């Protein structure tokens, strides 16, 4: 067998150490990301409610009356069909035109 001068490569031990380090980093990072998903869903729902409230105001200015339900907003294309929070909770409009979140989360 001939050995070449300057021939370099990784040994199995070196590769295993690199894989171990990557695994430890993943084990640290994944729980931190999943822990914040509920907070992200709540903030997303809050932002969506504010957007729907803006559409209620736009409907009020255009039609000179408050919408009686979300169906009024979807019929006039102020909102897409079946408007709901990103986490699956449903929305409703009360008589004063205030948007409320109803029902529990459909997620896990």
N, C-alpha and C positions, 0 to 999 in steps of 0.2 A: 504494500500500500504506500502510496505517495502522499506526503503531507505538503500542502501548498502554503507558502509563506503569506501571511496576512489573511488567511481564511478564518472568518469569524462566523459565529452563529449563536443562537440561543440554546441553552440546555433545557432539559425538561424541568429541572428545578426552578430555573429562572422564569419559565412560562407559568409554572404553578404559583409562584409568588405573585406575579402580575395578576393572575386570575383571582387569587385570594384578596388582593387589595381592591380590585374592582368589585368583587362580591360584597366586601365590607362597606364600601361606599354606597352601593345600591341598598343594602340593608338599613343604612342610616337615612338615606334620602326618601325612600318610598313611604315609610310611615309619616314623615313630615308632610308630604304632598297630600296623602289621603286624609290626614287630620284636618286640613284646611278646606276640604271640599264642601262641607256643610256651610261654612262661612261664605264660600264663593257662591253657592246656590242662593243663600239668603240675600246677598248683595245683588245678584243677578235678578232675583224676583223683585226686590225693591226698585231697581232701576227700570224694570219692565212696567211696574205699576205707575211710576212717574211718567213714562212715555205714554201709557194708555190715558192717564189723566190729561196729558197735553192734547191727545186726540179728542177727548171729551170736550175740552175747551174749544178746539177747532170746529167740532160739530156744532157746538152751541153758537159760535159766531156765524157759521155758514147757514144753519137751519133756523136760528132764532129760538131754539128750544133745547132742553137737555135730552139726551138719548134715554129711552126707558130701559134699555138693556144693551148688552154687548152685540146682540144681533143687529141692532140699528147701525152700529158702527161698522160691522162687517158687511152689511147690505150696501152701505154707501162707500165701501172700500176705504174706510179710515183705518181698519185693522184687517189682518189676514183671517182666514177661517179658523175657528176654534182657538181664540187667543188664550194662552195660559202661560204661567211662569215657566222658566227653563227647567225647574225641578218637577213640573207636572201639576202643580196646584192650580186650581181654577180661580177665575176672577169674576167679580160681579160689580154692578153699579147700583148704589142706593138712590133714593129719591132726590138727594141734594147733588147728585152727580159725582160723588166720591167713589173712587175705585177701591174695592176691598178684596183681600185674598180669602177665599173660602175653601174648606176641605183640607185634609192632610196631604202630605207628600205621597206620591205614588211610587217613589223610589225605595231602595232598600233601607 
